[in-house]
Amino acid sequence: MTIASTLRLSLYGAAISTALGLIGCSNSTDTATATNENPATDTDKPAKTLAITQIVEHPSLDEMRRGIIDELADNGYVEGQNLTVNFQSAQGNTATAGQIAKQFAGDNPDAIVAISTPSAQSIVASTKTVPVVYTAISDPVAAKLIDDKGIPIQTNVTGLSSQLPIEPQLENIQKIVPDAKTIGYVYSPGEVNSVVVLNQLKEAASTRGLKILDVTANRPTDVAMATRSLAGRADVIYTSLDNNVVSAFEAMAGAANELDIPVIASDEFSVRRGATAALGVNDYDFGRTTGKMVYRVLNGEAVNTIKPEVMNTLTLYASPKHAAEQGVSLSADLLKDAINTDTDVDTK
């Protein structure tokens, strides 16, 4: 049984306008052309408004957003026909995220989708009445979106999270770099999701004889310098959807190439943008699953009857090309379990 197949599991299945124009926020246009070639034609559904916000635009979050729009289209809510979508990006700025949240709360749309932890926290703090569906959340408990029993903190909130288990991540790292002793972790201390992952790494690494060396990057412009600071100190770099890091991932990959340090990530698009490999969820599928929850809200279900869910179906992505640029080679055994992003071939 392959890594990808053994890790395909679900831990439980039922389980953010005017003032903002100056910071580069805009209504969604890209998603209008990203819907399926054969969208549902059932547009006799009543017209709805959907607000979508994410902390920053980068391929992983954008792909999730595309999945949401496609899922809604397939179920009869087609953007530009009976669905009006207002998309706003906070451009990586948490203060802007707060402004977007207040705007959306005042607009009173039929639903708000908050993509990423900072955006979800801002939205939930701004409205207790508009239905909110969060997504791309690593730890909704730590983010204070749900309690430790899985119950939303507010009755207008539900959503989808991906609490990736740390042990498979460490196992994957050790398969790629068997002699690794120190893992470098570049992260934003202001992102709850990244801090949670750091704590999990530190707790699990010691049992494998590994040390975690964490370096902060408070802004995307800090990522390259933070990566270079690991020269001679880390054998491998791990990153887990920290939004500042992912926003500047080419800078991280470029620095890692200079240093011959492999970068292991937790999302497909980081591999396409320069990482050696990643073990993570499929972002588009994650969006489609989120879209199912949004559809239920738009279709009239009370948000407090829709239970938060966790999606942890893991897929291994690998790039022999990027691995070679970072000083490692990927074994045939590992590649047979992976989707090769150099060729887009699923070799499983």
Secondary structure, 3 states (H helix, E strand, C coil): CCHHHHCECCCECCCCCCHHHHHCCCCCCHHHHCCCCCCCCCCCCCCEEEEEEECCCCHHHHHHHHHHHHHHHHCCCCECCCEEEEEEECCCCHHHHHHHHHHHHHHCCCEEEEECHHHHHHHHHHCCCCCEEEEEECCCCCCCCECCCCCECCCCEEEEECCCCHHHHHHHHHHHCCCCCEEEEEECCCCHHHHHHHHHHHHHHHHHCCEEEEEECCCHHHHHHHHHCCCCCCCEEECCCCHHHHHCHHHHHHHHHHHCCCEEECCHHHHHCCCCEEEECCHHHHHHHHHHHHHHHHCCCCHHHCCCEECCECEEEECHHHHHHCCCCCCHHHHHCCEECCCCEECC
